Structures are given as C-alpha cells and as structure tokens.
Amino acid sequence: MDHPARLPASLKYFMALACGVVVANLYYCQPLLGRLADAFAVQDTAASWINICCQMGYGLGLLLIVPLGDMMSRRRLLCGMQLAAALALCGAALSKQIGTLYFFSLAIGVATTACQVYIPLAAHLASDEERGKVIGTLMGGLLTGILLSRTLSGFIAELWGWRSMYWLAACMMVVLAIITLRVIPEEEPEFKGSYGSLMHSLLDLMRSQRAVRQSAWMGACLFGALSVFWSTMAFYLEKPPYSYRLSVIGIFGFAGMGGALVSPWIGRAADRKSPLVPMRWGLVAMLAGYLILFKSSSGLYFLLAGIILIDVGMQAAHVPNLTRVSSLVEGARTRLNTIYMTSFFIGGTMGSVLGSYAWSFAGWKGVCLAGLLMVVLGSLPIFSMQRLAARAE
C-alpha cells in the first residue's frame, strides 16, 4: 500500500486514543486486587494472579496473534480482536469463582494485543521523517490508557462494584470496533505465505537482527521493573501508613501522566538524535525513582516523586527503543513489533510475579529491591549499543 508523505493528524490521534482504550483492559484489575481478594475469599498472592494472567495472555497474543498483521488486513484483525475482548470482559464480569476469572483474564490479555496492531500500522503509514514522533504519540495514548484505567477502575468499583468496570469496558470495545471498521484504511498484506512460515520468520529476524535482541532484553527488564511497582501498589496503599480507599488508590494513576506527556517529545528527540541519549536518561530516572520509593513510608511526596520518575524514565527508554526496532525492516514491522513487545510483556509478567512474591516475603523494601534489580539488568545492553554507535561514527 502506498502511504502518504505524512500521516493525517485525525487518523494518528484516533489510533493513539484507540491504543489507550484497548490497553486499559489489561490494567483495570490492578487497583481492584485487594477488593477481589475479599470478594473471592482468597489471599493477596492468589488475587495477584488475576493481573498475572492478564499479562500472560498479553504475551501469548503478542506472539501468536499480532504477527497476523503482516499477512491479513489489519483493519479486519483489529475489529475481530476488539469484539473478542468484549466477550472476554463480559465473561470476567460474570465470573463466580476465582479460577473462572483467571481464565477470562487470560483471554482479556490475548485480545487486548489489538493495541499492538495499531502501532506497526501507524509506523507503516508514517513517513520516515516523522516515524519516531508518530510512535511517540501512540505510545503517549497507550500510557495514558494504562494510567487512567487505574483511576477509572477505582472510581467505578467504589460506586457500583468491581463487576461494573468489566461491563463498561466491554461496551467500549464494541463501540471502538465499529469506529475502527469505518476509519482505518484497507491495505494489501505484505507477507505472502502460510502461518507456519510467518511464525518461523520471527526466529529468522531474531537471529539476524542484533538490535532487536538488545532492544527486546532492555524492554523486558524495564517493563518488568515498572510492573513490580504497579502490581503491588494496591496492597501497599490500602495498608498503614496510608490506608487509602479504592477511589483514592485509583487517583495514583495520574501520578504517571508525566510519561504520557513526554512521549511525543521523546519520539521527536529519537528522530533528530541518537536513540541512546533519551534511553540513558530514562534508565537514570528509573533508578532514581526506585531509590526514592524506599523512603515512601516517610511521606506522600516521596511516593509521588518515585512514581513520576519511574514512569517518565520508562517512556524515555521505551519510545526510542521501539522506534529503533520499527525502522529495521520495512516489510516486517508487525513481526519486529511482535518480537520486541512479546519480550516486553514477558518481562512485565515476570515483574508482576517477582513483585508479588517480593511483597509477600519482604514487604515494600523487597518490592523496591526487585524493581532496582530489573532496572540494572535492563541497562546492560546500553554498553554494547554505545560501542556500536562509536564504531559507526
């Protein structure tokens, strides 16, 4: 498909909005985990597996479903996935047992990967000169959806109960599918071959592209570091010294809005300069954020400062990392996005698991140590990237 020199602003902002609305499905459960533990009469660790199942499903969808965007119409794929998400959300709302909710949480995660079909589509439609900015805008929408989902979920559950949040989300998915069918342009698939050969090509790309391997490792570790915090936040805030209600816990999603606001700026910086510059600053910000969180029991300012630094740092590293991957092979952008984002959310799942057990065994200090460890591991590829950049110069 011949794409225009510049992506129309209306389509760009619709896709950013759609990314946020879709990805929110993955995070509605996070501020509700304490309430869900009470509702199903289970321990905090068992309730945390609702979030973990969402993350696991997302990883599976990224690996098995999203690559189809290179071999079929992305418009039809998006509509089908959004309707599947609506069905899974209805199933979650009707769940009577924790095991049933685990199953539908997994299904929600799989279908929610529709947001990762929008991103390579936008990268394909954008010109080379604006690709980083466009990806930054979509990532800003994505992060806004993640953060506001927690706030919305807390308020809705406080007013009408946790099931009402899932019903509302299902309705939004149906509306979004209808709009997507009308506004997303049709296109010819770029990959000609079977599903088996499509999946095998992922391995070929992974082997042949060192930059993909480096970026995938960094993305996995840094999103894992972010998930360590957000997967345990509700448990921490509903206990002393804070003892907040659900609606208040949900407001903390706004503390991470800085990351959404800086995403387009970071994308422009990645277009003009080396991606390494914002990536290095992002790593420093995340390390500082976790060090500050060690003191969060001393006052609310420490907690808010830590959240802001971690979320802004995550975006500063993630947007140029993803832009770098999306620019490697033009005809394989969906598959390159699949490799990167599958690793990204495997890291997120591991971070959620690590955070849950760190909380159980060592409390808040254990959570902060786990987050710091993942940031340090994520910084390792930077050194080899700097050596390669120096040689290129």
KAKA-V987009 format. One record per residue. N is the residue number from 1. SS is DSSP state (@ for helix, = for strand, . for the rest). PHI is phi in degrees with one decimal (* if undefined). PSI is psi in degrees with one decimal (NA if undefined). Layout:
N/SS/PHI/PSI
N/SS/PHI/PSI
//
This chain:
1/./*/131.1
2/./-81.2/118.8
3/./-97.4/154.4
4/./-68.5/165.1
5/./-61.0/-36.4
6/./-130.4/140.8
7/./-72.8/128.2
8/./-54.7/136.1
9/@/-60.1/-38.2
10/@/-63.3/-40.3
11/@/-71.0/-39.9
12/@/-59.7/-46.7
13/@/-73.3/-30.5
14/@/-63.6/-44.6
15/@/-65.2/-35.1
16/@/-64.1/-43.6
17/@/-63.6/-44.6
18/@/-61.9/-41.3
19/@/-56.6/-45.1
20/@/-65.5/-42.2
21/@/-66.6/-39.8
22/@/-71.7/-49.5
23/@/-66.5/-22.2
24/@/-57.3/-30.2
25/@/-55.5/-29.3
26/@/-74.1/-21.8
27/./-117.5/-2.3
28/./-58.1/-30.7
29/./-74.0/-22.0
30/@/-61.8/-48.4
31/@/-73.8/-8.2
32/@/-95.8/-1.0
33/@/-60.8/-40.2
34/@/-63.1/-42.0
35/@/-66.0/-39.5
36/@/-67.6/-35.1
37/@/-60.0/-41.7
38/@/-69.9/-42.2
39/@/-63.3/-36.7
40/./-102.5/6.2
41/./54.0/52.0
42/./-127.3/167.4
43/./-73.8/162.8
44/@/-56.7/-40.1
45/@/-63.1/-39.6
46/@/-66.2/-40.8
47/@/-65.5/-34.1
48/@/-62.7/-21.3
49/@/-71.3/-13.7
50/@/-63.8/-48.0
51/@/-64.7/-41.7
52/@/-63.2/-40.3
53/@/-62.9/-38.9
54/@/-59.3/-45.8
55/@/-65.5/-41.1
56/@/-62.9/-43.3
57/@/-62.4/-38.5
58/@/-62.5/-43.4
59/@/-61.5/-41.6
60/@/-64.6/-42.9
61/@/-63.9/-40.3
62/@/-59.6/-43.0
63/@/-74.9/-41.2
64/@/-102.7/-25.8
65/./-107.4/-47.2
66/@/-58.2/-38.0
67/@/-56.7/-21.5
68/@/-58.7/-18.9
69/@/-62.6/-17.3
70/@/-90.5/-9.9
71/./-125.7/1.8
72/./-146.0/169.8
73/./-59.8/122.0
74/@/-68.2/-27.1
75/@/-64.6/-47.5
76/@/-67.0/-38.1
77/@/-62.4/-43.3
78/@/-62.3/-46.1
79/@/-62.3/-44.3
80/@/-62.5/-41.1
81/@/-69.0/-36.8
82/@/-68.6/-36.9
83/@/-69.5/-36.2
84/@/-64.6/-37.7
85/@/-62.8/-39.9
86/@/-60.5/-43.5
87/@/-63.6/-42.0
88/@/-65.2/-38.8
89/@/-66.3/-37.8
90/@/-62.6/-41.5
91/@/-61.4/-40.1
92/@/-63.8/-41.3
93/@/-63.8/-29.0
94/./-91.8/-2.6
95/./-63.3/134.4
96/./-109.9/-16.6
97/./-128.5/152.6
98/@/-62.2/-35.3
99/@/-63.7/-38.6
100/@/-64.4/-40.7
101/@/-66.7/-35.4
102/@/-57.7/-47.2
103/@/-61.5/-48.4
104/@/-71.9/-27.4
105/@/-65.4/-39.7
106/@/-61.2/-44.6
107/@/-65.2/-38.3
108/@/-59.9/-43.9
109/@/-60.5/-44.7
110/@/-60.2/-48.7
111/@/-72.5/-27.6
112/@/-68.0/-14.4
113/./-66.7/-0.1
114/./-53.6/-33.5
115/@/-62.6/-26.3
116/@/-84.7/-0.5
117/@/-88.4/-33.2
118/@/-62.5/-38.6
119/@/-66.0/-52.3
120/@/-66.4/-27.9
121/@/-63.2/-44.3
122/@/-65.0/-39.4
123/@/-63.2/-35.5
124/@/-70.1/-40.7
125/@/-76.1/-23.5
126/./-80.0/154.0
127/./-75.7/162.7
128/@/-59.2/-37.3
129/@/-70.3/-23.4
130/@/-114.8/7.5
131/@/-60.7/-45.4
132/@/-61.4/-41.7
133/@/-63.5/-43.2
134/@/-64.1/-46.2
135/@/-62.4/-39.4
136/@/-60.8/-39.8
137/@/-64.3/-44.9
138/@/-65.5/-38.9
139/@/-67.2/-32.5
140/@/-62.5/-42.7
141/@/-64.2/-40.3
142/@/-61.5/-48.3
143/@/-67.7/-37.0
144/@/-60.2/-42.0
145/@/-62.4/-41.4
146/@/-61.2/-47.5
147/@/-71.9/-46.3
148/@/-70.9/-23.7
149/@/-59.7/-38.8
150/@/-68.3/-40.3
151/@/-66.3/-48.4
152/@/-60.4/-44.4
153/@/-61.5/-43.0
154/@/-61.3/-43.9
155/@/-68.9/-46.6
156/@/-62.1/-43.7
157/@/-66.1/-35.7
158/@/-65.1/-37.4
159/@/-82.9/-45.1
160/@/-127.2/4.2
161/./96.0/157.8
162/@/-66.1/-30.8
163/@/-64.9/-31.6
164/@/-62.4/-30.1
165/@/-65.3/-40.7
166/@/-67.6/-38.1
167/@/-63.5/-44.0
168/@/-62.2/-43.2
169/@/-62.7/-38.3
170/@/-62.1/-41.8
171/@/-63.0/-40.8
172/@/-63.8/-34.9
173/@/-66.5/-39.9
174/@/-64.4/-45.1
175/@/-61.7/-43.7
176/@/-64.7/-37.9
177/@/-61.9/-40.3
178/@/-65.1/-44.3
179/@/-66.3/-42.1
180/@/-57.6/-41.8
181/@/-61.4/-29.2
182/@/-87.7/-32.5
183/@/-108.0/-22.3
184/./-79.6/128.4
185/./-69.5/149.1
186/./-75.3/155.2
187/./-151.6/160.0
188/./-88.3/132.2
189/./-60.1/143.9
190/./-90.7/-22.6
191/./-100.3/128.0
192/./-112.4/110.2
193/./165.3/-175.1
194/./-86.4/167.5
195/@/-61.8/-37.9
196/@/-61.6/-45.5
197/@/-69.2/-31.2
198/@/-61.5/-46.5
199/@/-68.6/-36.2
200/@/-65.7/-31.5
201/@/-65.5/-23.9
202/@/-61.2/-42.8
203/@/-65.0/-40.3
204/@/-61.7/-43.8
205/@/-65.1/-40.0
206/@/-62.8/-41.6
207/@/-70.8/-37.9
208/@/-86.7/-18.5
209/./-113.8/98.2
210/@/-61.8/-37.2
211/@/-60.0/-35.3
212/@/-65.6/-43.2
213/@/-62.8/-43.3
214/@/-63.4/-48.2
215/@/-66.2/-36.8
216/@/-63.9/-42.4
217/@/-63.3/-47.1
218/@/-62.7/-46.2
219/@/-60.2/-41.1
220/@/-62.2/-47.4
221/@/-67.3/-41.9
222/@/-72.5/-37.9
223/@/-70.2/-32.0
224/@/-60.4/-41.7
225/@/-63.0/-39.3
226/@/-66.0/-41.5
227/@/-69.1/-29.8
228/@/-53.8/-44.7
229/@/-73.4/-54.7
230/@/-67.1/-26.0
231/./-76.7/-14.0
232/./-117.0/-5.2
233/@/-56.1/-44.4
234/@/-62.5/-41.2
235/@/-62.6/-40.1
236/@/-69.5/-44.9
237/@/-77.1/-21.6
238/./-87.6/-0.7
239/./-112.1/162.4
240/./-56.5/146.4
241/./-85.9/-1.4
242/./-95.7/-50.3
243/./52.8/48.5
244/./-83.7/154.5
245/./-79.0/167.7
246/@/-56.2/-44.7
247/@/-62.9/-34.4
248/@/-73.2/-42.0
249/@/-57.9/-40.0
250/@/-61.9/-31.4
251/@/-63.0/-26.3
252/@/-62.7/-15.3
253/@/-59.8/-30.5
254/@/-66.3/-23.7
255/@/-64.3/-23.6
256/@/-93.5/9.2
257/@/-65.0/-21.1
258/@/-56.4/-38.9
259/@/-62.4/-40.5
260/@/-67.2/-37.5
261/@/-70.1/-33.9
262/@/-88.3/-8.7
263/@/-57.7/-48.3
264/@/-62.0/-38.7
265/@/-63.4/-41.6
266/@/-63.5/-40.3
267/@/-61.4/-42.0
268/@/-63.9/-39.2
269/@/-63.3/-38.3
270/@/-68.0/-30.9
271/@/-68.7/-37.8
272/@/-89.0/-33.5
273/./-123.4/-174.7
274/./-69.4/137.8
275/@/-59.8/-20.9
276/@/-63.2/-29.8
277/@/-64.1/-58.3
278/@/-65.5/-28.6
279/@/-65.2/-42.2
280/@/-63.6/-44.6
281/@/-64.2/-35.0
282/@/-62.2/-42.9
283/@/-62.3/-43.3
284/@/-61.9/-42.3
285/@/-63.8/-41.0
286/@/-67.1/-40.2
287/@/-61.3/-45.1
288/@/-63.2/-39.9
289/@/-60.0/-44.9
290/@/-69.9/-34.7
291/@/-63.1/-38.6
292/@/-68.1/-36.1
293/@/-63.2/-22.7
294/./-58.5/-27.1
295/./-99.9/11.3
296/@/-64.9/-24.1
297/@/-71.3/-12.7
298/@/-83.2/-15.8
299/./171.5/155.3
300/@/-64.3/-32.3
301/@/-61.5/-38.6
302/@/-62.3/-43.6
303/@/-63.0/-47.4
304/@/-65.0/-42.2
305/@/-62.4/-40.7
306/@/-63.2/-44.5
307/@/-61.5/-46.5
308/@/-61.6/-46.1
309/@/-64.3/-40.5
310/@/-66.2/-44.1
311/@/-71.3/-42.1
312/@/-65.1/-43.0
313/@/-61.5/-40.0
314/@/-59.9/-46.4
315/@/-68.0/-37.7
316/@/-61.8/-32.0
317/@/-86.9/-36.8
318/@/-74.2/-45.0
319/@/-61.9/-51.2
320/@/-66.6/-29.7
321/@/-62.5/-46.6
322/@/-69.9/-39.2
323/@/-60.5/-41.7
324/@/-58.5/-45.2
325/@/-67.0/-42.2
326/@/-67.2/-16.4
327/./-95.5/2.0
328/./-77.6/-54.5
329/./-132.3/110.5
330/@/-58.8/-42.3
331/@/-80.6/2.3
332/@/-130.4/30.0
333/@/-64.0/-38.7
334/@/-65.6/-40.5
335/@/-69.8/-38.4
336/@/-63.8/-40.9
337/@/-62.8/-36.8
338/@/-61.6/-47.9
339/@/-60.3/-48.6
340/@/-65.0/-49.5
341/@/-75.6/-27.6
342/@/-63.1/-46.7
343/@/-60.9/-41.4
344/@/-55.3/-47.9
345/@/-86.5/-19.3
346/@/-63.2/-42.9
347/@/-61.3/-40.4
348/@/-62.3/-40.9
349/@/-64.0/-45.5
350/@/-61.7/-38.5
351/@/-64.4/-39.8
352/@/-63.8/-43.4
353/@/-63.6/-47.9
354/@/-61.1/-42.9
355/@/-63.2/-41.1
356/@/-60.8/-46.3
357/@/-76.0/-31.5
358/@/-63.3/-40.1
359/@/-64.5/-42.5
360/@/-65.6/-39.1
361/@/-96.0/-29.0
362/@/-135.2/8.3
363/@/65.9/-153.3
364/@/-66.0/-37.8
365/@/-63.0/-36.3
366/@/-64.0/-39.3
367/@/-61.8/-46.1
368/@/-63.8/-40.4
369/@/-64.0/-41.5
370/@/-62.6/-42.0
371/@/-64.5/-42.9
372/@/-60.6/-42.3
373/@/-59.2/-43.7
374/@/-69.5/-34.2
375/@/-64.9/-43.8
376/@/-60.6/-44.7
377/@/-62.6/-37.7
378/@/-68.5/-22.8
379/@/-79.4/-13.5
380/@/-59.2/-42.6
381/@/-64.7/-19.7
382/@/-56.5/-37.2
383/@/-66.3/-43.0
384/@/-71.4/-33.0
385/@/-62.2/-40.8
386/@/-64.9/-38.8
387/@/-64.6/-42.2
388/@/-66.0/-38.7
389/@/-65.5/-38.5
390/@/-64.5/-40.4
391/@/-65.6/-38.3
392/@/-63.7/-31.7
393/./-74.9/NA
//
